[in-house]
Amino acid sequence: MNRITIDKVAEAVGGAVLHKGEKEYIDGVRQDSRECGDGDLFVAVKGENLDGHNYISKAVENGCSAVMISDENSADQVLMKSNTSVIIVDDTVRALGDLAAYYLETLNVIKIAVTGSVGKTSVRDMIYYVASEKYTCGRNIRNYNNLIGLPLSVFLFDSDTEAVVLEMGMDRFGEIDRLAEIVKPDIAVITNIGMSHIENLGSRQGIFQAKMEIAEHIGNRQKTEGTLIFVEDGEFLTKENTAGSYSQISIGQNRKSDYIISSVDDFGIEGIQFTLEHDNERHRIRVPVPGMHNAVNSSIAVAVGNLLGITVEEAECGLKKVKLTGSRLKLIHGNNIRIIDDTYNASPDSVKSALKVLSSSECSGRKIAVLGDMYELGDESPKQHFGVGEFAAMQDIDILVAVGKNASEIAEGASGSSLSVIYHEEKQEFIEELSSVVKAGDLILVKGSRGMKMEQIVEELMKF
């Protein structure tokens, strides 16, 4: 991070300096007191479970140069007599975003924003690797894509950064609007409109409206009108529905799309190959990332790359280097088995995609899918879980293990097929029976929503 003076920080966030410490500047921003050090600004965030104001003394003890507070009572005599600057604001989360917005404007960077119901992180990672073929590129830390995580990621960029790819997540109206307001993207991407967070947003139409909040902030720079890239679905994401004061690029499998995907070959866990057509040129692209859905994700990255002056051939070189963040279709070799760790999260679409990968993979033993509950589906939950079970029954797999209260519908949807179905309401029940289910040579997919902590099953499987 480049240095910012204490006075400029206060000005950028509309705050006031209550006390001037020893240092005139900050060169880092933290919201975890344990990570604070010399030169850092500690932002005291009030959350649902923790209040950062209770950890100010720890941040000061660790040597931070400044603290940002919204509770004036936290500015006690000890703090006011310390060598730490104190900035007060009305809302520290809002101020964190305002400071990130200011800091981004000081950097001469191309700004790319990615949102969508599923695939955001994978697309972000793919764009990052493609853009890195030509530019010094930055991206979110891990999966830090919310009103706190995205700004914290921004502060890791510096004057050497030429392009940034920032993922934006949400679970309610207004969040994408705020994140896009902070970033003001030159290029915005919407991967799809799925079922994630339908419990809060009411319908897929509501999800579409929430995702389209990104469009209000595209191209807020004088030298470009900006571009919206989207995956055409014929229902929500169409050129008519997404039109605005920016250019549009569509990606899809019909002849009307700007980038046309066809002839997708699925090699299971080994990756995919597909044909991409654009401007009357056809390219055969091989990507060592599993999942047919990644033909779409890769095509988005190619389209972004083309906008940045990166050829398809150069983009393919970048895609061959991709390492996806977290446990996303990650192949793990146990002693006698192989595990496809896809435990980062789950939605109906992403579970079906993972099942396709398992189905298409080579295996000397049996193919086993261990699926947990999918959260935040609201009234759609029974139907969507049942549908996943029906889909699993049509794949080339041998055993389906459904784990969790809602997963009973997955088991029900798969019942009556040739697929062997096992159901456990409690995860621990299945863990205790692993030895009677798993055999040498098996390939096992593990997937469920983040709250299910399905990685605990992966940890047990790795002992086999």
C-alpha positions as CSV (number, residue, x, y, z in Angstrom):
1,M,0.0,0.0,0.0
2,N,1.2,3.5,-0.8
3,R,1.4,5.9,2.2
4,I,-1.5,8.2,3.0
5,T,-1.3,11.0,5.5
6,I,-3.5,10.9,8.6
7,D,-5.1,14.2,7.6
8,K,-5.9,12.9,4.1
9,V,-7.4,9.7,5.6
10,A,-9.7,11.9,7.7
11,E,-10.6,14.0,4.7
12,A,-11.3,11.0,2.5
13,V,-13.8,9.5,5.0
14,G,-15.4,12.7,6.2
15,G,-14.0,12.1,9.7
16,A,-12.2,14.2,12.3
17,V,-8.8,13.8,13.9
18,L,-9.4,13.7,17.6
19,H,-5.7,13.1,18.4
20,K,-2.5,13.3,16.4
21,G,0.0,10.6,17.1
22,E,3.7,10.3,16.3
23,K,3.4,9.2,12.7
24,E,2.0,11.5,10.0
25,Y,0.9,8.6,7.7
26,I,-0.4,5.1,7.4
27,D,0.8,2.4,4.9
28,G,-1.6,-0.4,5.8
29,V,-5.2,-0.9,6.9
30,R,-6.4,-3.7,9.3
31,Q,-9.7,-4.6,11.0
32,D,-8.1,-7.5,13.0
33,S,-6.1,-6.1,16.0
34,R,-3.9,-9.3,16.0
35,E,-2.6,-8.3,12.5
36,C,-1.8,-4.7,13.4
37,G,1.7,-3.4,13.3
38,D,3.8,-0.2,12.7
39,G,2.2,2.0,10.1
40,D,-1.2,0.4,10.2
41,L,-4.6,2.0,10.6
42,F,-6.9,-0.2,12.8
43,V,-10.5,0.2,11.8
44,A,-12.8,-0.7,14.7
45,V,-15.7,-2.4,13.0
46,K,-18.9,-3.2,14.8
47,G,-20.2,-6.6,13.7
48,E,-23.1,-8.8,14.7
49,N,-20.9,-10.8,17.2
50,L,-17.8,-8.6,17.8
51,D,-17.2,-4.9,18.3
52,G,-13.7,-3.8,17.1
53,H,-13.8,-1.0,19.7
54,N,-13.2,-3.6,22.3
55,Y,-9.9,-4.5,20.7
56,I,-8.4,-1.0,20.3
57,S,-6.0,-1.5,23.2
58,K,-4.7,-4.7,21.6
59,A,-4.2,-2.9,18.2
60,V,-2.3,-0.1,20.0
61,E,-0.2,-2.6,21.9
62,N,0.7,-4.2,18.6
63,G,2.0,-0.9,17.4
64,C,-0.6,0.5,15.0
65,S,-0.1,4.1,13.9
66,A,-3.8,5.1,13.9
67,V,-7.2,3.9,14.9
68,M,-10.6,4.7,13.3
69,I,-13.5,4.7,15.6
70,S,-17.2,5.5,15.6
71,D,-17.7,5.4,19.4
72,E,-16.2,8.5,21.0
73,N,-16.3,6.7,24.4
74,S,-13.5,4.5,23.1
75,A,-11.2,7.5,22.9
76,D,-10.2,7.2,26.6
77,Q,-7.4,9.1,28.3
78,V,-4.9,6.3,27.7
79,L,-5.5,6.3,24.0
80,M,-5.5,10.0,23.7
81,K,-2.1,10.2,25.4
82,S,-0.6,7.5,23.3
83,N,1.5,7.9,20.1
84,T,-1.5,6.6,18.1
85,S,-3.6,8.9,16.0
86,V,-7.4,8.8,16.5
87,I,-9.9,9.4,13.7
88,I,-13.6,9.4,14.5
89,V,-16.4,8.8,11.9
90,D,-20.1,8.1,12.0
91,D,-19.8,4.5,10.6
92,T,-16.5,2.7,10.4
93,V,-17.6,0.2,7.7
94,R,-18.8,3.1,5.5
95,A,-15.6,4.9,6.1
96,L,-13.5,1.8,5.3
97,G,-15.2,1.7,1.9
98,D,-14.8,5.5,1.4
99,L,-11.1,5.2,2.1
100,A,-10.8,2.3,-0.4
101,A,-12.6,4.3,-3.0
102,Y,-10.3,7.3,-2.5
103,Y,-7.2,5.0,-2.5
104,L,-8.3,3.3,-5.8
105,E,-8.6,6.7,-7.4
106,T,-5.0,7.5,-6.6
107,L,-3.9,4.4,-8.5
108,N,-3.7,4.4,-12.3
109,V,-5.3,0.9,-12.7
110,I,-7.8,-0.8,-14.9
111,K,-10.6,-1.9,-12.7
112,I,-12.6,-5.1,-13.4
113,A,-15.5,-6.2,-11.2
114,V,-17.1,-9.6,-11.1
115,T,-20.4,-10.6,-9.6
116,G,-23.0,-13.4,-10.2
117,S,-24.8,-16.2,-8.4
118,V,-22.1,-18.8,-8.9
119,G,-18.7,-18.8,-10.4
120,K,-17.6,-15.4,-9.2
121,T,-14.3,-16.5,-7.6
122,S,-13.4,-18.9,-10.4
123,V,-14.0,-16.1,-13.0
124,R,-12.1,-13.6,-10.9
125,D,-9.1,-16.0,-10.7
126,M,-9.2,-16.8,-14.4
127,I,-9.3,-13.1,-15.4
128,Y,-6.4,-12.5,-13.0
129,Y,-4.2,-15.1,-14.7
130,V,-5.2,-13.9,-18.2
131,A,-4.6,-10.2,-17.3
132,S,-1.3,-11.1,-15.7
133,E,0.0,-12.2,-19.1
134,K,0.4,-8.4,-19.9
135,Y,-0.2,-6.5,-16.7
136,T,0.9,-6.4,-13.0
137,C,-2.4,-7.5,-11.6
138,G,-4.2,-7.6,-8.2
139,R,-7.3,-9.3,-6.9
140,N,-9.3,-9.9,-3.7
141,I,-7.6,-11.7,-0.8
142,R,-9.0,-15.2,-0.8
143,N,-12.8,-14.8,-1.0
144,Y,-12.9,-11.3,0.6
145,N,-15.8,-10.0,-1.5
146,N,-18.0,-8.1,0.9
147,L,-18.2,-4.5,2.4
148,I,-15.2,-5.2,4.6
149,G,-13.2,-7.8,2.7
150,L,-13.1,-5.9,-0.7
151,P,-11.8,-2.7,0.8
152,L,-9.1,-4.5,2.8
153,S,-8.1,-6.2,-0.5
154,V,-7.8,-2.8,-2.2
155,F,-5.2,-1.6,0.4
156,L,-2.8,-4.4,-0.8
157,F,-2.4,-2.7,-4.2
158,D,0.3,-0.1,-4.8
159,S,1.8,2.1,-7.6
160,D,3.2,-0.9,-9.4
161,T,-0.3,-2.4,-9.9
162,E,-1.7,-1.9,-13.4
163,A,-5.0,-3.9,-13.3
164,V,-7.3,-5.2,-10.5
165,V,-9.9,-7.8,-10.6
166,L,-12.4,-7.5,-7.7
167,E,-15.1,-10.0,-6.9
168,M,-18.3,-8.6,-5.4
169,G,-20.7,-10.8,-3.3
170,M,-24.0,-10.0,-1.7
171,D,-27.0,-11.5,0.0
172,R,-29.3,-8.5,0.0
173,F,-30.3,-5.4,-2.1
174,G,-27.9,-2.5,-2.0
175,E,-24.6,-4.4,-1.3
176,I,-23.5,-4.6,-5.0
177,D,-24.5,-1.0,-5.4
178,R,-22.1,0.0,-2.6
179,L,-19.3,-2.2,-3.7
180,A,-19.5,-0.9,-7.3
181,E,-19.6,2.6,-5.9
182,I,-16.3,2.0,-4.2
183,V,-14.7,0.4,-7.3
184,K,-16.3,2.3,-10.2
185,P,-15.3,-0.5,-12.6
186,D,-14.1,0.0,-16.2
187,I,-15.3,-3.5,-17.0
188,A,-18.1,-5.3,-15.1
189,V,-18.9,-9.0,-15.4
190,I,-22.2,-10.8,-14.4
191,T,-21.6,-14.6,-14.5
192,N,-25.2,-15.7,-14.1
193,I,-28.5,-15.4,-12.3
194,G,-29.1,-18.4,-10.1
195,M,-30.8,-19.4,-6.9
196,S,-28.2,-18.2,-4.3
197,H,-29.6,-15.9,-1.6
198,I,-33.2,-16.2,-3.0
199,E,-34.3,-16.4,0.6
200,N,-33.4,-12.8,1.1
201,L,-34.1,-11.5,-2.4
202,G,-37.5,-13.2,-3.0
203,S,-37.1,-14.4,-6.6
204,R,-34.7,-14.7,-9.5
205,Q,-36.0,-11.4,-10.7
206,G,-34.9,-9.9,-7.4
207,I,-31.5,-11.5,-7.8
208,F,-31.2,-10.1,-11.3
209,Q,-32.1,-6.6,-10.0
210,A,-29.5,-6.9,-7.2
211,K,-26.8,-8.0,-9.6
212,M,-27.6,-5.3,-12.0
213,E,-26.8,-2.7,-9.4
214,I,-23.2,-3.0,-10.7
215,A,-24.2,-1.4,-14.0
216,E,-25.0,2.0,-12.4
217,H,-21.2,2.5,-11.7
218,I,-19.6,1.2,-14.9
219,G,-17.2,3.4,-16.6
220,N,-17.2,6.4,-14.2
221,R,-13.8,7.4,-15.6
222,Q,-13.4,10.1,-18.3
223,K,-11.4,8.1,-20.7
224,T,-13.8,5.1,-21.2
225,E,-17.5,4.5,-21.4
226,G,-17.0,1.1,-19.7
227,T,-18.2,-2.4,-20.7
228,L,-20.6,-4.9,-19.2
229,I,-19.8,-8.6,-20.0
230,F,-22.5,-11.1,-19.3
231,V,-23.4,-14.7,-20.0
232,E,-26.6,-14.7,-22.1
233,D,-29.4,-16.8,-20.6
234,G,-32.3,-15.7,-22.8
235,E,-34.4,-14.8,-19.7
236,F,-32.7,-12.2,-17.5
237,L,-29.2,-11.6,-19.0
238,T,-30.0,-10.4,-22.4
239,K,-28.8,-7.3,-24.4
240,E,-32.2,-5.8,-24.0
241,N,-32.4,-6.3,-20.2
242,T,-28.9,-5.2,-19.5
243,A,-28.6,-2.2,-21.8
244,G,-27.2,1.1,-20.4
245,S,-24.7,3.8,-21.0
246,Y,-21.8,1.3,-21.6
247,S,-20.8,-1.2,-24.2
248,Q,-22.1,-4.8,-23.9
249,I,-20.4,-8.1,-24.6
250,S,-22.4,-11.3,-24.5
251,I,-21.1,-14.9,-24.1
252,G,-23.2,-18.0,-24.8
253,Q,-23.9,-21.0,-26.9
254,N,-26.3,-19.4,-29.4
255,R,-25.2,-17.7,-32.6
256,K,-26.3,-14.3,-31.4
257,S,-23.7,-14.1,-28.7
258,D,-20.5,-12.0,-29.2
259,Y,-18.4,-15.0,-28.0
260,I,-19.9,-18.3,-29.0
261,I,-19.0,-21.5,-27.1
262,S,-19.4,-24.9,-28.8
263,S,-18.1,-28.5,-28.9
264,V,-17.2,-28.8,-25.2
265,D,-15.2,-31.9,-24.3
266,D,-15.3,-32.9,-20.7
267,F,-12.3,-34.9,-19.3
268,G,-13.6,-34.9,-15.8
269,I,-11.1,-33.9,-13.2
270,E,-8.4,-33.5,-15.9
271,G,-10.2,-30.5,-17.4
272,I,-12.0,-29.4,-20.5
273,Q,-11.6,-28.4,-24.1
274,F,-13.9,-26.2,-26.1
275,T,-14.3,-24.1,-29.3
276,L,-14.7,-20.3,-28.9
277,E,-15.8,-18.2,-31.8
278,H,-15.5,-14.4,-32.0
279,D,-15.3,-12.0,-34.9
280,N,-15.4,-14.9,-37.4
281,E,-12.3,-16.5,-35.8
282,R,-12.5,-20.0,-34.1
283,H,-10.1,-21.2,-31.4
284,R,-9.8,-24.6,-29.8
285,I,-9.0,-23.9,-26.1
286,R,-7.8,-26.4,-23.6
287,V,-8.1,-25.6,-19.9
288,P,-6.8,-27.8,-17.1
289,V,-9.6,-26.8,-14.8
290,P,-12.5,-29.4,-14.3
291,G,-16.1,-28.7,-15.1
292,M,-18.0,-28.0,-18.3
293,H,-19.2,-24.8,-16.7
294,N,-15.6,-23.6,-16.8
295,A,-15.9,-23.2,-20.6
296,V,-18.1,-20.3,-19.9
297,N,-15.9,-19.0,-17.1
298,S,-12.8,-19.3,-19.3
299,S,-14.6,-17.5,-22.2
300,I,-15.4,-14.6,-19.9
301,A,-11.7,-14.3,-19.1
302,V,-10.8,-14.4,-22.8
303,A,-13.3,-11.6,-23.5
304,V,-11.9,-9.4,-20.7
305,G,-8.4,-10.2,-22.0
306,N,-9.3,-9.1,-25.5
307,L,-10.6,-5.8,-24.2
308,L,-7.2,-5.4,-22.5
309,G,-5.3,-6.1,-25.7
310,I,-4.5,-9.7,-24.9
311,T,-4.8,-12.2,-27.7
312,V,-6.7,-15.5,-27.4
313,E,-3.4,-17.4,-27.6
314,E,-2.0,-15.2,-24.8
315,A,-5.2,-15.7,-22.8
316,E,-5.0,-19.5,-23.2
317,C,-1.4,-19.4,-21.8
318,G,-2.8,-17.6,-18.7
319,L,-5.6,-20.1,-18.3
320,K,-3.2,-22.9,-18.3
321,K,-1.6,-21.4,-15.2
322,V,-4.9,-21.0,-13.3
323,K,-5.0,-22.1,-9.6
324,L,-8.5,-21.6,-8.2
325,T,-8.8,-20.1,-4.8
326,G,-9.9,-22.4,-2.0
327,S,-11.6,-25.8,-2.2
328,R,-13.0,-25.6,-5.7
329,L,-13.0,-29.0,-7.5
330,K,-9.6,-29.6,-5.9
331,L,-8.3,-33.1,-6.5
332,I,-6.7,-34.6,-3.4
333,H,-4.8,-37.9,-3.4
334,G,-5.3,-40.0,-0.3
335,N,-3.5,-43.2,0.4
336,N,-5.9,-45.4,-1.5
337,I,-8.6,-43.0,-2.7
338,R,-9.0,-39.7,-4.5
339,I,-11.1,-36.9,-3.3
340,I,-12.7,-34.0,-5.2
341,D,-12.8,-31.3,-2.6
342,D,-15.5,-28.8,-3.6
343,T,-16.5,-27.7,-0.1
344,Y,-16.2,-24.0,-0.5
345,N,-19.9,-23.5,-0.9
346,A,-23.0,-24.9,-2.7
347,S,-25.9,-23.9,-4.8
348,P,-28.1,-26.0,-7.0
349,D,-26.2,-25.0,-10.2
350,S,-22.7,-25.5,-8.6
351,V,-23.7,-28.9,-7.2
352,K,-24.9,-30.1,-10.6
353,S,-21.7,-28.9,-12.2
354,A,-19.6,-30.8,-9.6
355,L,-21.7,-34.0,-10.2
356,K,-20.9,-33.7,-13.9
357,V,-17.2,-33.6,-13.2
358,L,-17.5,-36.7,-11.0
359,S,-19.5,-38.4,-13.7
360,S,-17.0,-37.6,-16.5
361,S,-13.9,-38.6,-14.5
362,E,-11.9,-41.8,-14.9
363,C,-11.9,-44.1,-11.9
364,S,-10.6,-47.5,-11.1
365,G,-13.1,-47.9,-8.2
366,R,-16.5,-46.4,-7.6
367,K,-17.7,-42.8,-7.9
368,I,-19.2,-41.5,-4.7
369,A,-20.9,-38.1,-4.3
370,V,-21.2,-36.9,-0.7
371,L,-23.6,-33.9,-0.7
372,G,-24.7,-31.7,2.2
373,D,-27.4,-29.1,2.7
374,M,-27.6,-26.0,0.4
375,Y,-28.5,-22.9,2.4
376,E,-30.4,-19.7,1.7
377,L,-32.9,-21.2,-0.7
378,G,-36.0,-20.2,1.2
379,D,-39.3,-21.7,0.1
380,E,-37.4,-23.2,-2.9
381,S,-35.3,-25.4,-0.7
382,P,-37.3,-28.7,-0.9
383,K,-37.7,-28.4,-4.7
384,Q,-34.1,-27.5,-5.3
385,H,-32.7,-30.3,-3.1
386,F,-35.0,-32.8,-4.7
387,G,-33.9,-31.6,-8.1
388,V,-30.3,-32.2,-7.3
389,G,-31.1,-35.8,-6.2
390,E,-32.9,-36.3,-9.5
391,F,-29.9,-35.0,-11.4
392,A,-27.5,-37.2,-9.5
393,A,-29.6,-40.2,-10.4
394,M,-29.0,-39.5,-14.1
395,Q,-25.2,-39.3,-13.8
396,D,-22.6,-42.0,-14.1
397,I,-21.9,-42.4,-10.4
398,D,-22.3,-45.3,-8.1
399,I,-23.2,-44.1,-4.6
400,L,-24.9,-40.9,-3.4
401,V,-24.5,-39.9,0.3
402,A,-26.9,-37.1,1.4
403,V,-25.9,-35.4,4.7
404,G,-28.1,-32.9,6.6
405,K,-31.7,-32.1,7.4
406,N,-32.5,-30.5,4.0
407,A,-30.4,-33.2,2.2
408,S,-33.2,-35.7,2.9
409,E,-34.8,-34.2,-0.2
410,I,-31.7,-35.0,-2.2
411,A,-31.9,-38.6,-1.1
412,E,-35.6,-38.7,-2.0
413,G,-35.0,-37.2,-5.4
414,A,-32.5,-40.0,-6.2
415,S,-34.6,-42.8,-4.8
416,G,-36.0,-45.4,-7.2
417,S,-32.9,-45.2,-9.5
418,S,-30.1,-47.7,-9.9
419,L,-28.0,-45.3,-7.7
420,S,-27.2,-46.6,-4.2
421,V,-28.5,-43.9,-1.8
422,I,-27.3,-43.4,1.8
423,Y,-28.8,-40.7,4.0
424,H,-27.6,-39.3,7.4
425,E,-29.2,-36.3,9.1
426,E,-26.1,-35.7,11.1
427,K,-22.6,-35.4,9.5
428,Q,-21.0,-37.2,12.4
429,E,-23.2,-40.3,11.7
430,F,-21.7,-40.6,8.2
431,I,-18.1,-40.0,9.5
432,E,-18.5,-42.9,11.9
433,E,-19.5,-45.2,9.1
434,L,-16.9,-44.1,6.5
435,S,-14.9,-47.3,6.8
436,S,-18.0,-49.4,5.7
437,V,-18.6,-47.2,2.7
438,V,-15.3,-46.2,1.3
439,K,-13.0,-48.7,-0.6
440,A,-9.6,-48.5,-2.3
441,G,-9.7,-46.9,-5.7
442,D,-12.9,-44.8,-5.0
443,L,-13.2,-41.3,-6.4
444,I,-15.3,-39.2,-3.9
445,L,-16.8,-35.8,-4.4
446,V,-17.6,-33.8,-1.3
447,K,-19.8,-30.7,-1.5
448,G,-22.2,-28.6,0.6
449,S,-22.9,-25.1,1.8
450,R,-20.2,-23.3,3.8
451,G,-22.2,-23.6,7.0
452,M,-22.2,-27.4,6.7
453,K,-18.4,-27.6,7.1
454,M,-18.1,-30.5,4.7
455,E,-14.3,-30.1,4.9
456,Q,-14.5,-32.2,8.1
457,I,-15.5,-35.1,5.9
458,V,-12.6,-34.4,3.6
459,E,-10.2,-34.5,6.6
460,E,-11.5,-37.9,7.6
461,L,-11.4,-39.3,4.1
462,M,-7.7,-38.3,3.9
463,K,-6.9,-40.8,6.6
464,F,-7.9,-43.7,4.2
